[in-house]
Every structure is written in structure tokens, then in C-alpha cells.
Amino acid sequence: MKYILTVSLFTICLLDSTILKSQQINQKEKLQCDCLQSKIRFDNSSLEKIVIHPEEILNNPDSFWISDSAYQLVKLWHQRVSLPIPMDQWKTWIQSFKDISVEEREKNSQLIASRNMLKKEKEFNEKAVLYLCSFLPKDCPINTTIYFTTAIMASGFQMGNSIVIYGANSDKDNLFIHELFHQGFDRYKPINLEKGSKNFTLNQIYNDLQNEGMATYVGYRALYEFPNYDPDPKRDDYGFLQDTLIFERLHDLLNTVLKKVPSLLETEKGQKELQDTLWQIGSMDRAYYVIGCYMAKVIDEKLGRQALVETISTGPQSFLHKYNSLVDDKLKVFDIFE
Ligand SMILES: [Zn+2]
């Protein structure tokens, strides 16, 4: 497994450095593979276009969806979550920007927040890179653009090497930390099982738990330096973490579904039910975020940061086993692999 990881990282680094002379390659690779060389860029051109020039977009919506960098990703997000693009509704959202005067458009709060964030790009990089790298393998750089846009259905999402943030969240620096952690985490995909196999599905479930859990933990720990956290009350992961009743309920829900996984995987109907249940409990009810965050917190506090970071390269089973070895039976997360 380690061998595969080393090769894939090496390939990523090599691709970017082929233009360099051979004696420079080693140093260049080293630099590009250093987490501290991560670069985070902000881009609000999509939001500017929608708020300031909505008539141009409405004149040719198809061209906007094809040419706008943020909207290219929004289209992919709709495919990923199997949600059709509500084109008629979307046009009414854009129309609402057209209906106001040019002076009013300049006062749009989403636009102002994004412009302010753009001014802080350098300062954000200095703080965020150092912080994020303390939770990632040291050769795991993040090179990403955070696009600010509006009139979309997601509050924020990560797609490939990019992040898209809904305009109203342009100043939510704590949310960026969560999404940026995913970028680093995704660089390490230790799962090398055949897609569609039973073990792939099992690994994927625990991978989602670890990925969302660690990203939530990294955001939670960042509250002091990146305090702008203002979630929908239904998604108040940090609050849920400290609410014993909610925490216990989520823990029970997660373990109940995990116990049912082997039997559900037996049939096609069961697989569909599993997918729906995991989406509901893991994502909508927030079990992946809250329970996964607690797991990361326990490992970090009891075994130290290095042990937590190691679980990124050793994979979701090791994250699960490390956590379960540190807690009482009633707090354990059900282990399907046992
Ligand atoms: Zn996330």
C-alpha cells in the first residue's frame, strides 16, 4: 500500500516539473511536495458576473454554464449528488439581480464579503497553510482555488482541486478550513480495492466517516484563529459534538446502520436502501461529521497529532481501529471488518 502511495505522489510531482533541467528536478519535486508550499487562491469572478452583469448571463445562460469556471464545477456537483439543475428557478434567481439598479448591485452583501476576502488572500494563506499542514502528511500540498459564486443549491463543496463557496459564505473562513482539509486528505487515497466489490463499499463508508470527521475536527480546532462559523442549526456539528443527547443518538444511529451493512449488501434493493440510509444518517443527520470528529479528537488527544495524521495514509480501517482501542465499549464504532 505504501509503495502505491509513494508512486502516485511522485507522479503528481513529476508531472509539474518535466520542463526543468534534470539537476533541478529533485529540488523542484521536493518543493512541490511540501505541504508548506501549498497555495490557496480566491476567485470571485463568477459572483461579480452574476451580481453586476446578470443581463449578459440571461442573454445566453448556456454559454455561462459552459464558460464560467465556478459553474463548470456546479454542473459536476449536480451530477455527483444526482440532483437535476433547476434551470427555470435558477433563471429567476439571476433575474432578481437584474431587477435591481446598478447602484444597488454594488451594495450586494455577498459581493462585498467576497471582495473583502480577496483582499485577505495573502494573510489567509499564511495562517491557513501552516495550520492545515499540522493535520496532514508533510508531503501533501494543497493547491487550490476557492471560487465564490451565487444562485447555487450548495453552501459549499469541494470538487477535484477546487472549492466552490456560496456567496453568502464568502467570509466563513472556518468553512474554508473544513473544505481545504478535504483537499489534502484526498491526495492520499490508500483504498486500492476494485470498485463495486463488497470491501470497496465497506472501506468507502469508513473513508467518508474519517474524511468528514477529520475535516470537522480540523475546523473545530481552528475556531480560535478562524472564528467565522455560522451554520444552519440543523448542521451545527460543533454544537452537536457537545450535546450529549444528540451525540448519543447519532452514535446509535450510525452503529445501527453499520450493523445492517452486510445483509443490505446482499441484494440490489438493500444496496439502494443502504445508500439512502447512509446519506440520511451520515450526511443529513450529521453522524459522519459529529462521530467522526469525536473519533479524531480522541486519537489526537490520547495518542498525539502524529498518530492522527498517520491514519490518513494508513486508511480508514486504521482510523477506526485506533479509535476503538482507546474508548470504552459503549463509545466504540461498530467494526464491520471484525
Ligand atoms: Zn466536508
Residues whose N, C-alpha, C, O or C-beta is under 5 A from the ligand:
A	BS01	ZN	E212 A215
